[in-house]
Amino acid sequence: MIKDEEFKRGIELRQAMFGPGQEAAVDSAPPLTEKLQEIVTRWCFGDIWQREGLSRRDRSLITVAMMVALGRATETRHHMGGALANGVSDVELREVCLHALLYAGIPATAEALNVLEGVLASEGGPAR
């Protein structure tokens, strides 16, 4: 695994968004997913998420919208937690889900709102 400056920036951002233990999780990845974890850490969080032009908050909103549209409940859950850490409110996350209804359909939105309820419950926040 390549642990360069890009990797270090990626780990720092992953920890800020998803909590401590990110490096340990990457280091303990099995051989089957080790390369994927390196790519996610270096390219996604060490490069693209670090670029100027969009704030982390805006990137979170866009990412959640894309995960909802693609019907990726696990990644939606993960990135909703990261969005909350990046300053997105529960109301804004709800509105992203409802806006997705227009473009991704009712099933994707229903699933995303169920995911949001679970995320907010685990974060101790009220669902509004």
ABEGO torsion letter per residue (X at the ends): XBBBAAAAAAAAAAAAAAEBGAAAAAAABBAAAAAAAAAAAAAAAAAAAABBGBBAAAAAAAAAAAAAAAGBAAAAAAAAAAAAAAGBBAAAAAAAAAAAAAAAEAAAAAAAAAAAAAAAAAAGBBBX
